[in-house]
Amino acid sequence: MRVANRSGGAASPAGVVPGDLVMLVMDEPGDFGTAKAGDWGKVLAVDAEGLLTILLAGYSLPVSAALRSISDISPHIVTACDSRGRPASAVARRQWETVNRYRR
């Protein structure tokens, strides 16, 4: 994955490839958006327009979840993450830890 810097120092994927781990930084847009900010998973495919298909089941959702994957996700609303679902960049990780401190 190639990484470019966003304003504020957060990293964003400039070239996402299948197999990368990514996390949504904002809710899935649209009337039927089901994925929320903080959901993360493995990129299954990148179509010709650059839109992502992300497998959530087994990552941020249980393997038996009804919602297994999400499609047509813009790479601009995801950021690279590690195998525990934490953002890869230090700035994004601090924001993530602040938000998730009270969810436990």
N, C-alpha and C positions, 0 to 999 in steps of 0.2 A: 504494500500500500504506500502510495506517495502521500505525504502530508504537507498541507499548506497552512499557514497561520491566519486565523481570523483576527478581526479587530478585538482587542482586549487580551490577546495572547493565547486564546484557545486554539487547539489544533483541529483541523477539519480534513477529512479525506479528500484528496484531490484526484485520486485514482483508486477506487475500491475494486478489489478483485474477489472472486469467489473463494471462500475459506477465511476471509478476514472476520474478526470479531468487531462489532459496532454497537453503539448504544444511541437511542433516540434522545436528542436534546430538547425536543418539543413534541407535543402530541401530534399524531398522524392527522394531517389536514383532511377536510372533506366532511360531508354529512354522515358518511358511514365509517369514519375513522375509529378503529378499535384499539390501536396501540397508543400507549401513553409515554410521556417523557420518562426516561429511566429504564424502559424495556430494552433488553439487549439480546443479541444472538449472533448467529453465524450467517454470513452472506452466502446464499445458495447460488444466485445468478445475478448478472448485470445485463440488462437488455441493450439493444442497439441505441436507445435514447439515453442510456446511463442510469435508468431507474433500477432500484434494487429489490430483490426478493430476499427476505431475512427469515431464517428459521428461529422462532422464539422457544418452542417446546424443547425442553432439556437444557435450556439456558436460563432465561428469566422467568419462564413458566414451567410447570411440571411436565414431564414427558407425556402424561395422559390428558393434557389440557385440550379443550375443544378448539381453541384458536392455536393452530400449530405454526403458521407462518403468516407474514404480511407481504404484500406485493406492491409494486409501483411506488416505492419510497424514494424520495429525492435524496441524493447523497449530501445535500446541503443541510439536512436536519439530523444527521448522524455524526458521531465522533468515534474515533478509534477507542477501544477499551481492552482491558486485559481479560484473562480467563475467569475472573471473579466478577466481571461486570463493572469494574471501576474504570473511569476515564483514563486514558493513557497520558494526557498532558497534566502537568502539575497544577496549572490554574483551574482546569476543569475538574480535577480530582478534589481540590479544596472546596469548590462550589458543591460538588456531589456529596462530600462528607458533611457539609453544613446542612444541606437539605435532608439527608438521610439520617442524621443524628437522632431525630425524634420518632422515626418510623419503627424502631425496634421494639 
